[in-house]
Amino acid sequence: MTPAPTTTELLHAHGHGRARDYANKILELATSDRNYADSASASFAKSYVPIQYLTAGSDGLVWICARKDASKSARDTELLLAKFSYESLRPEVLAMQNAPDHSLFLRPVDFEAERYRWLVMPFVKGTDLTDFQWQMVVKLATRLPTSFVFHILIEMAAGLATLHDADMCHLDGVEQNVYLDAEHPSFRDYPGVYCVDFGKAAIGEEVHPTAGFAGPHGILAADEAYEIESAFKGEDACILGDTLHYIHHSNEVCEIPKSRTHRLLYCQCKNSLQLQNHPAEGLLWLVNSLTRTDFDWPGIEKARKLEFIKQHIVPRAEQLRELMYQPLPERWAEAGWASLGLNDAKIADAFEQCGKRTFRCYDPRGYNVRAVAEPEDQ
């Protein structure tokens, strides 16, 4: 029997083949600076057991792990995610700690306080939007319900608008960083939504500088300060539009008629008429207008796009999610979980390997940076 593909293999199959390149790049850096890599691995291995390599980002690798005192059963083990970076994770840790209390964001479980080389987060049993779309459209040969796209819009827009109210911007809400929690649905059988990876987040005066704030190019005037805020918050809106377009595109919704003017469409959306009479077209217009940085909504400032959506669009989208609701296939969550191949034997083997060999956190193979395995340092 052919083994189930891993998450990384799914990413490669769907056109996101950078994970392996990132992993090789980080491994090369770690190999050139053995002391740094070894000390990071040793500090992590004091409290945690690496179970399986998951994926790579531009600044580090992500592993599934568990606490050393955890159960060795796949059913009972509390799984966690560990991120290792060759650069300091301090900005990401601070952003996660300062993010407002909202269901869209995860809190850090643990991190290395000395040099911020690793960060432990809750593990979301489900999949990201990239894998989800691949499983639904390719493996299960089904269409994504429009009500589910409304679901992502509602969860993401409300959370990001709350983040903006706290003078923070995520700036990386792409589909690979939007995770679906199969164990904790937030609407009927629709999974809870998390926006992860605060590595590019901006906080405080980075987002909302006051007039007279000393920036990298000198003292800012009031209009310059506002332009910075608009650029940051407008970017979050554009990225949300790209993410919605990514999952909505698989349904092959037709473009709206060219004869309708932007102002008319704006007025219809503002009064919920477009979403009420033509929900698919109204949603597509909203997605297209979000992704266009050169398009200014009449009367709406760039920095207030998500606030406007939260106040005027989300309430109607919630009604449409209810009216147009279609259940998801029951198999989607298990398909994503099965691709990891986690079972009692694999978890027990991870605990055994951790006790016998030295873990290398910057190597996807875990223990094979050097040709010959070394006994763990005493």
HELIX and SHEET records of a PDB file:
HELIX    1   1 THR A    7  ALA A   13  1                                   7    
HELIX    2   2 ARG A   18  SER A   32  1                                  15    
HELIX    3   3 ARG A   34  ALA A   45  1                                  12    
HELIX    4   4 ARG A   90  ASN A   98  1                                   9    
HELIX    5   5 LEU A  129  TRP A  134  1                                   6    
HELIX    6   6 GLN A  135  LYS A  139  3                                   5    
HELIX    7   7 THR A  146  ASP A  165  1                                  20    
HELIX    8   8 GLU A  175  ASN A  177  5                                   3    
HELIX    9   9 GLY A  204  GLU A  206  5                                   3    
HELIX   10  10 ALA A  222  HIS A  249  1                                  28    
HELIX   11  11 HIS A  262  LYS A  270  1                                   9    
HELIX   12  12 LEU A  273  ASN A  277  1                                   5    
HELIX   13  13 PRO A  279  THR A  291  1                                  13    
HELIX   14  14 LYS A  302  ARG A  304  5                                   3    
HELIX   15  15 LYS A  305  PHE A  308  1                                   4    
HELIX   16  16 ILE A  309  ILE A  313  3                                   5    
HELIX   17  17 VAL A  314  LEU A  323  1                                  10    
HELIX   18  18 ARG A  331  ALA A  338  1                                   8    
HELIX   19  19 ASP A  344  LYS A  356  1                                  13    
SHEET    1   A 5 TYR A  48  ALA A  56  0                                        
SHEET    2   A 5 GLY A  60  ARG A  67 -1                                        
SHEET    3   A 5 LEU A  80  SER A  85 -1                                        
SHEET    4   A 5 TRP A 118  PRO A 122 -1                                        
SHEET    5   A 5 ASP A 110  PHE A 111 -1                                        
SHEET    1   B 3 GLY A 126  ASP A 128  0                                        
SHEET    2   B 3 VAL A 178  PHE A 187 -1                                        
SHEET    3   B 3 TYR A 190  CYS A 195 -1                                        
SHEET    1   C 2 MET A 168  CYS A 169  0                                        
SHEET    2   C 2 ALA A 202  ILE A 203 -1                                        
SHEET    1   D 2 ALA A 214  GLY A 215  0                                        
SHEET    2   D 2 GLY A 218  ILE A 219 -1                                        
END                                                                             
